[in-house]
Amino acid sequence: MKKQHAFTAIIEHEGDGYTALCPELDIASQGDSVERARKNLTEAIELFFEAASETEIQKRLHEV
């Protein structure tokens, strides 16, 4: 069973699009709409958990 986490998504309008930031993991993304920025951030977070070492994951989760 996969472990579930809840993270903050801060989405701001910038220029022609939107930026999305997850401060707990220091991961950001962007999109041309709020929904696209949120989806792109979700994908970036998923990729982080797939690729990062356990040490890096624990480091980022405990820095908040």
Phi and psi in degrees as a GROMACS rama.xvg file:
@    title "Ramachandran Plot"
@    xaxis  label "Phi"
@    yaxis  label "Psi"
@TYPE xy
-74.1726  142.663  LYS-2
-79.0325  135.578  LYS-3
-105.561  137.782  GLN-4
-125.74  151.378  HIS-5
-112.574  129.739  ALA-6
-126.182  157.025  PHE-7
-80.229  140.062  THR-8
-122.986  114.945  ALA-9
-101.17  116.125  ILE-10
-117.132  126.849  ILE-11
-129.778  144.881  GLU-12
-77.2605  128.554  HIS-13
-140.262  117.264  GLU-14
59.6912  -123.441  GLY-15
-89.9497  0.653852  ASP-16
-144.581  -156.612  GLY-17
-133.177  143.906  TYR-18
-109.094  147.82  THR-19
-128.916  132.069  ALA-20
-128.38  135.828  LEU-21
-107.701  99.1099  CYS-22
-66.4273  -29.0181  PRO-23
-63.1454  -32.6954  GLU-24
-110.628  -5.36007  LEU-25
56.4089  49.9173  ASP-26
-121.395  137.59  ILE-27
-132.075  158.923  ALA-28
-152.769  -173.505  SER-29
-152.058  169.031  GLN-30
-168.511  169.524  GLY-31
-85.9698  -3.71734  ASP-32
-145.163  165.859  SER-33
-59.0333  -45.8227  VAL-34
-63.4776  -42.0655  GLU-35
-67.0635  -39.7886  ARG-36
-62.8565  -40.9432  ALA-37
-65.2803  -44.5528  ARG-38
-63.5448  -41.5457  LYS-39
-65.546  -37.791  ASN-40
-65.5662  -42.9995  LEU-41
-58.5848  -43.66  THR-42
-64.062  -41.825  GLU-43
-63.0578  -39.2121  ALA-44
-66.2499  -44.2274  ILE-45
-60.1777  -43.314  GLU-46
-64.3506  -37.3543  LEU-47
-58.8648  -48.5066  PHE-48
-66.4171  -29.1172  PHE-49
-73.2077  -36.2874  GLU-50
-100.376  -27.4858  ALA-51
-75.6287  151.041  ALA-52
-73.3212  159.937  SER-53
-59.4457  -36.134  GLU-54
-62.7053  -45.5947  THR-55
-65.3467  -40.6601  GLU-56
-61.3094  -49.907  ILE-57
-62.48  -38.4999  GLN-58
-60.3259  -48.7645  LYS-59
-68.5332  -38.3051  ARG-60
-69.1088  -26.9419  LEU-61
-96.0595  -2.13757  HIS-62
-84.16  -10.018  GLU-63
